[in-house]
Amino acid sequence: MELEKFHYKTWEDVRNRARELDIHFPYTENLSVLQRAISFNGKTAHNRFVVQPIEGCDTLADGGPSDLTFRKYDRFAAGGSGTLWIEAVAAHPDYRSSDGQLYISKENVGRFARLVEMIRQRYEKDHGFQPVLILQVTHSGRYRKIHNVPVPVIARNNPHLEPTPLSSAHIITDDELRRVEEQFGAAASLVKQAGFDGMDIKCAHFYLGSELLSAYDRPGPYGGSFENRTRFLMNCMRAVQPAADSGFFITCRLNAYDGLPYPYGFGVAKDGGLEPDYTEACEIVRELHEEFGVDLINISLGNP
């Protein structure tokens, strides 16, 4: 099946296509809001454009950014987005999705600091302002690879993602989850040391933090109830708080809807269909704001 390309050159093209599809939605041709500054967590983004985090798989052997990584972010910086959200970086080398994924450590934090310096210099030279720089930190969970060989770590079995069920040996234990939480705390101090403005605890796209949100049938303190299924995210938030201050904030990229039927997807109505139910996602956002002062959150949907 050939997918339609959504590329329109004029507003009239958009209006005509919307009429053809009988789609009605509010929009404006006045885009001035995208040029306005916005402040959050003590930082100011000079416009409303955001470069979203996506892995480039171009790391050095030690997990640090390579010349290709530097080139990529130099090009992003030249674009002038108010917020530059750096791709998923593993909190430990064993948490990576491939040998090409970045990870941050005491040994390579200096190279991350040089990446930050390069980006800031480009912004100052080309745009005359500084971006809000956020680094996403992750555990790859069921996408984990060791030496590029799949070694998945899962919260529970999911038939929609496993043609052949993975063995129980792959299901992460409660003690292992607690060690991951501690590792996120250690990573936060390194992210801050490198000079980033903020750190994102990745909880999207069925990476470990995201998958735990739909662990309805997992026994123990990390499954079942809403409190249990959000325990890992909230414990990670607590673990990173020692690094947070007026110059460094913590945020989250959160899947509000997985697109898989209950009980295998988060943010889905419990009637067996795929109808979204954002009640719990809204509750997570409220808790992150009220308990941890999170003003900015990155909402995503589905599983690419």
Disulfide bonds with the S-S distance in Angstrom:
none
